[in-house]
Each structure stands twice: as structure tokens, then as C-alpha cells.
């Protein structure tokens, strides 16, 4: 076998080893709940045997030896010579982590001999020894190695055939249109009809490609079985994970980026939400807590919800920490939504001490930042003593979006259409051209708005006529004042370069059909920043506000 064939074989092995290890982990977690399930034990054994054979085929002897040791322990379990208990399942899961890490390093060209301590522990466990079968610490659970899956995607052959057919039809349509344009004698109607035919085929191909990119969230949800199991063991709790909507599909580019927020939410539900068994019994609850992981469609978005039946948010404790950190003025009494948003501040935690599982105030901040980077939103609902639900609302895809174009000065911008409600004009008697923000009377209700010109630092004075694009901000409405409206269009999202990735309020860019470049605005970030500026201005005296008001950031 030459080197090129070997690399192709290793790529296939890399994809299959992650799938097999995921199935191995899920089978072990299910087996731990039902130790007498012989069929489940046989299925786990078969996965270990497959891993051993695959590793030997590609010449990774170290992996094959570890997989053989797993096989030996599982065979002893099948013979009922040793029990299926928590310590042995934990050891097998630790071995799976090591297999994953060893595979990643071996595929990178690093020599990885089988680790002697782990092999010794597996052999001892297979012989019935109880030594060195302690459960892992919280740090090992949370920080266990998990190799990221390669950027590969399995596609149905029928879909590939249809994509090939469409590509051929597009080539024919383009040839016809080119011939009509080169002849010059063709009628305008004939050329337009040929263009429409090519455009229809292109849209069909685009829709098919988008469908190919969509993958079910089930595998991502099933990975949380291991997370819940390990955290519950470390915390001395009993927790059951319930999964709903695992067939809902999400763009493959978003799947990896939503993994970390999901892990943080599940960790918080187990570490902070679910009570210890004795506490649950005292409250009249079942000793085993329940964490629901749910996915469903909501309009043009997909919603992922993590709900627990634990203690709920401690309103008094959150207020105490928020006031101590200066996040709330003395005497303020925020509503439920505002109170819930406090937990997303960097470093915010209600834990009395830092443990291996929680207490650093990092998780929820990561959730909000990652979700907003995906042009999504986070909502929190909680009832004291009944539990908490955190809902992530995400766009179905990041590659192509329906956008609404606006112009400010000589610059063009795009707002995601799913956040736009309507457009209204600012009445002349309500205009304040020198103000950064204002309030508009919208059918008898107050609509706060922010001027994009001032927020983004676009030079020049606003025109005599301004429009306000009404957008949804959480459960409320807000407005963005712009110079002119460019209308709705489908835009292809292009990523920003490293130099511009930290620019607040900008999530990407696109190119219009005219060749004009436009920045895609991050509506939640802009409105949140505007609220913070307004709060800072309101907390200072008028003279201080005038003396210390900082100019808006310049547009890059």
C-alpha cells in the first residue's frame, strides 16, 4: 500500500473510530442503568471487537492492544465472572477517552505505545480485583479528552446523483444563454426566459446542497448521556437524561459550534439545578432528577432547550451577588427576564466556593457568546423549586440567509430578515438628528431606537428623512434608525478576517449583485450595547455624561 492509499484509509478510520467510541460510551451508560441487559452488553462487546480489528488493519498496534484489553474485561462481564458496576463502567469509559486521545495522536503521526497503568487496571478489573477502581474526579470528568470529529459528511448517493443531474442541466442552460447573448439577434424575452431557467435550476441545486448539509441533532444529544452520567457520579446525585426531537436537523457547520454551549448547560443543570437525592425526598420529589434535552422547529429557527426539574434560580442569591458586583443599583428590583440575564455576565456565579465541577462563573458567559456568534438568542425560564429551562434559538443555516439591506451614509448593511418586523419613518416633529438614540411613538406604544450612524461611527449628518427598522429584541421590540432602505434579498454570508472578528455588532459580510460589499449586523449585540450605554449615561449626572461621553467606535 502506497502512502496516498494509507492516508485515505486513515481518514476513513478516523471517522469510524469516533462513531464507534460514541456508540461504545452510549452503550456503557445504558448498560450501567440495566446491568442485566445481555443484549446491550453484547452490543458493547461487538463495538470493542470492531475497534480492535479496525486499529489492527491500519497498523495502530497500541490502539488494538487497548481495545483487546477492553474486550477481555467485557468478556468476563458476559461470563458473569465480574459484575457490571459503577467502578468498572467508569474504568471502561476512561479507557474510551484514552483510546480517543491515542487515536488522534497516532493519526497525527505520533507513536503511542499502550499505557501500562491503564492496561494493568483493566487486567486487574477483569480478574475481579477491587483495587484502583475508584471513580474519577470531577476534573477528569469535565476535562476528559474528546477528539473533534473531522470535517466529513456522509451523503446519500441518490442526493449526489441528483446534484450531478442539476449541474448538467445548469451547464446546458448556461450554454443556451451564452449562445443567445453571442448571437445578438435573440429577443429580450428569449434571453430572459433562458436566464430564468438557469436561475431556477441554480435555486434547486442550492436547496439540495443545503439539505445535504443538514444533519440530525441526535448524535450530539446522545453524547450528553456520558456527560450527565459522569457528573452525577462525581456529585453523588441521581440524574436521568430524557431526549426529545433527536431527528430535528441542523446545519453541519453549526453542530460543532453548539456543542460547547450544550455541554455547559447540561453541566449547570446537573451541578446547580438538580438537588441531592435526600433533598429531593424532603421536598416530595423523586430521588432521581430529570434533565430534558429537546429540539424543535420554531418558525424559521431551530430551538434547543435544556430543562431540569431541580431547585430553580435562587432569586435572592442572584440579586445579592449582582449588587455586590455592581451590576444592579441599590434598591433596584429587576423583572424575571432581567434577573435571568444577570447569570450570563462574565464571572457571575452564585456558588459559595469553587469546586471541580462549578463555581468559576464561566459557563453561562460562554453559552451567550457562542450563541450570539451564531446569530442566535438565549432565553431563561425558571420557577423556584420546580426547575429551570434554557432555550437556545438558532438559525437553520449560517451559509445563506434572507437579509434586509439598509444604508447609512455611503455604507451598506444587512440585517437578518428573521429579526425584522416592519419599517416606519421617523416623523419630522420627533426627529433629533444629534441624538444617539430616542423613543418613537409606534401606534400608541413607545419604541426605543438607536441610530446606526452614531453607533457605528459613520461620518456625516443624517438625511432629512430617516427610517426605523423595527426588530425583535427578546420578547420586546426595538428600532434601528437608518438613512434608507435597500430591501429584502438572499445573501451569502462571508466570514470576517481575523482583523475584524472582534468588531462589536458585526457578524459577517456579503457582496450584493451590484458588487457592493455590505457588513451583516448582529442585532442582539447592537441592542445590548445600546442598553449598556443608556444605563451608563443614566447612572451619571448630566454634567458627567456630557464631559465623559465617549465617541462611538469608528467603522473599520
Buried (B, 14 or more C-beta within 10 A) or exposed (E): EEEEEEEEBBEEBBBEBBEBBBBBBBBBBBBBEEBEBEEBBEBBBBBBBBBBEBBBEBEBBBBBBBBBBBBBBBBBBBEEEBEBBBBBBBBBBBBBBBBBBBBBBBBEEEEBEBBEEBBEBBEBBBEEEEEEBEBBEBEBBBEBBBBEBEEEEEEEEEEEEBBEBBEEBBEEBBEBBEEBEEEEEBEEEBBEBBBEBBEEBBEBBBEBBBEBBBBBBBBBBBBBBBBBBBBBBBBEBBBBBEBEBBEBBBBBEBBEBBBEBBBBBBBBBBBBBBBBBEBBEEEEBEEBBBBBBBBEEEEEBBBBBBBBBBBBBBBEEBBEBBBEEEBBEEEEEBEEEEBBBBBBBEEBBBBEEEBBBBBEBBBBBBBBEBBBBBBBBBBBBBEEEEBBBBBBBBBBBBBBBBBBBBBBBEBBBBBBBBBBEEBBEBEEEEBEEEEBBBEBEBEEEEBBBBBBBBBBEBEEEBBEEBBBBBBBBBEEBBBBBBBBBBEEBEBEBEEBEEEEEEBEBBBBBBEBEEEEEBBBBBBBBBBBBBBEBBEEBEEEEEEEEEEEEEEBEEBE
